[in-house]
Amino acid sequence: MRKPSPQLLGLLADCSPGVTHVALALRDLVLMEAPEAEEFLYSVYAEVIVFKLPGRKQGAFCYIAAYSRHVNLGFYHGAELPDLHGALKGTGKQMRHIRFDSSDDLRHSYLRGYIRSAMELVGAAPPTNSRKRNAG
């Protein structure tokens, strides 16, 4: 697993320890499914990590947005994702997110399935080296 860059740690430095923990745990989760993903950092309305598949012009598949009291795992094409667990929030034409208020919210086994589905929407093949996991 890639360690967080100094730039990423600096981006999250002003966040509360709980928010930082959740954001970094979500990052690990995304990188388990997409170890080759490129990361882009932004400080806008929140502290944001965008994940993009290399070699694809439209390869951004998800992001992590760290706010003052919660973290969102967002999906750029979330409106197209199957939402078997009713976890996706948002009403826009494209984007959806899952909200995390504490590290307890990280326990859901279905999170990896959302990440894999988001990658597939931008043209990524499912990982060949990973065992079939419970997406449901």
HELIX and SHEET records of a PDB file:
HELIX    1   1 PRO A    6  LEU A   11  1                                   6    
HELIX    2   2 PRO A   17  GLU A   33  1                                  17    
HELIX    3   3 GLY A   78  GLU A   80  5                                   3    
HELIX    4   4 SER A  103  ARG A  107  5                                   5    
HELIX    5   5 LEU A  111  LEU A  121  1                                  11    
SHEET    1   A 5 GLU A  38  SER A  43  0                                        
SHEET    2   A 5 GLU A  47  LYS A  52 -1                                        
SHEET    3   A 5 ALA A  60  ALA A  66 -1                                        
SHEET    4   A 5 VAL A  71  PHE A  75 -1                                        
SHEET    5   A 5 ARG A  96  PHE A 100 -1                                        
END                                                                             
